[in-house]
């Protein structure tokens, strides 16, 4: 089970946006890894709370 928090408004190119995720895993010895792929050609970013700057205007699907 998880939750993702992201901006709900448009973001201008060159402006950073903040993203946050939370999740729970019932496994006693499991660890969680958060990886963000912004679909804009940059390498994925790991971390629960991150910032990302979009170089170009557009609509992006974040995975």
Secondary structure, 3 states (H helix, E strand, C coil): CEEEECCCCCCCCCCEEEEEEEECCCCCCCCCCCEECCCCCCCCEECCEEEEECCCCCCCCCC
